[in-house]
Amino acid sequence: MRGVDTFTESLFTMRRLEDFVPANHPLRPIRAMVNEALLKMDGLFAGMYEADIKGGRPSIAPEKLLRAMLLQIFFSVRSERQLMEQTHYNLLYRWFIGLAMDDAVWVPSVFTKNRERLIAHDAIIELFNHIVETADRKGWLSGEHFSVDGQLQGPDPQQRHARLAHRRGCAAVPQGQDGQ
């Protein structure tokens, strides 16, 4: 018997965002480590926002902003506009950042302005240093050198030039003999 294709949305839900994230999801230990590092940065954040005591709208909590920036890196989100769009509908993103289901997602330009403040106060470097310190303390780092070059390389320009010259019926100029 065929089921009926209906959608009845509940007015209320009794579940937390935490309930939607699998217990073994890789972001769980990352979030715990990030939160530990963010607690150590409380003094830095207090100093950054001292000048705001005189008034104005509240800014984005720096802890939430840094968690959102990490998601952008982890999931290769190309722009802050896309990050805000995906945060709007992705429960995993909301959970990691610390936004409730009904919290408004930030406007991309506001996100950018607040991100610039974090960069100016070296908060991103401080977060990275705290995370490395935690990983070292837990024995997750090794002394072995590992390096990856993520640069995308096209074909050798000299080979490409020679192929194009061959197709056109003229001789390729050997490297160093073209006056350059």
N, C-alpha and C positions, 0 to 999 in steps of 0.2 A: 504494500500500500504506500502510495506516495505521500510524503509529508507536505504540509502547507508552508509556502514561502511567505511568512509574515514576520514583522519586526515590531515587537512591543518593548519600548524602552522603559525601564524602571525610573521612577522619579527620584528614588534614593538608592544608595548602595551601602551595604554594611561591610565592605571590604576596603582594605588599605592598599595603597600602591605597593607596599612591601609584599602583599599577597600575590601580586601579578608577576613578580620577579622570581624565577626558579632558584631554589636553594643553592644549586651548584653553578649559578651563572658567574662567569669570570669577573664581572664588574663588582661583585660583592666584596671580595678581599681588596680590590683596588679602592673602592669607596671607603672602606674602613681605614686603609693606610692614608688616603688623602685627608680624611677627616681628622686623623691623628696629627698630621702635619699642619692642617689649618688651625687646630687648637693652639699650636705653638706660635702661630703667627698673629695672635690676637693683639699683641702690643703694636706690631707694625700697622695693622688695620686701624687701631685706635688713633695712631698718629696721622695716618693718611686722611682721616675724616674729621679731625679736630676743627679744621677751618669751617666745616659745614654746620657748626653749632649755631652760627648766626642766622640760619634760616634756609629756606629753599625746600624743594621736594626731596624726599628720601631717595637715595641712590639704590642701585642694585646691591644686595649684600655681596661683598667681595668673595665670600666663600662660595656662593652660588655661581657667581661669574667665573671663578676659576674652575669649578667643576664642569660648567658648560663648555669652557675652552678645552678642557681635557676630552670631552665627548667629541668635539669638533676634530680633534687630532685622532682619537681612537677610531672613529668611523669615517674619516676622510671627507667630512662635510666641507664642500668647496667655499661656501660663503657664510657670513653671519646671518644673512637673510634666510638662507636655507636652513641653518641651524635653528633659528627662531620658528620657522615653519614646521620643522620636524619635531621640535620640542612641544609644539602646540598639540600634536596628535600622538606622540610616542610616549607611552606610559613608562618605559624603561628610562628614557631621557629625563622625564619628570622626576622619577624616583632618585636617579643618580644626582641630579642637580639639587633636589630638595624642594621642588614645587609640588603643591597639592594639585589634585585633579582639576579643581576649579580656580586655581591661581591664574592670573593673566600672564601671558608670555610677553617678554619685553619687546619694544620696538627696536629693530636692528640698529638705528642710529644712536639710541640711548645705550645699547649694549657696547657699541664701538667707543663711545665717549668714556664709559666707565672702564673699558678695557685699557684705554690709553692711560688712565690714571694708575692702573696696576703696573703697567710697563714703566711709567715714569718713576715709581717708587720701588722698582725691582722686586715686586711681590712674586712675579712668576719665577724668577731665579731663586728666591727664598723658598718657594714651594718645592721646586726641583731639588734643592739642596737638602731639605728636610726629608723628602721621599728617599733620596739616595742614602742619607744617614740611617733611616729606618731599615731599608733593604740591607745595608751593610751590617747593622746590629743583629738582624735576623739571619745573617749568613747567606743571603741570596745573591751576593756578588762574588765574582771570582777575579783572580789576578790575571787570567788569560786575556789576551788581546783579541778582540773580535771587531771587525770593521766591515761595513757594507756601504758600497757606493751606489746610491740610488739614482744617479744621473743617467738619463736616457740618452743614448748615443745613436745617431744615425749612421749610415754607411760612410766610409772614408771619403772625404770630399775629393781627393785626388782620383780615386777610382771612379767616382761618379762623373767627374769632369772628363776622364778618358772615355767612358762609355758614351757620354753625350757627343764628344768630338768624333768618335767612331761612327755613330749613327748619322752624323752630318757629313761624313765622308772626308773629314780633315784630320790631320795628325794632331794628337794631343801634345801640348807643350810640356816637356819634362819639367819637373819641379826644379826651380832655381835658374831656369834658362829664359824665363819670361820677363826678366828685368826687375823682379821683385826680390 
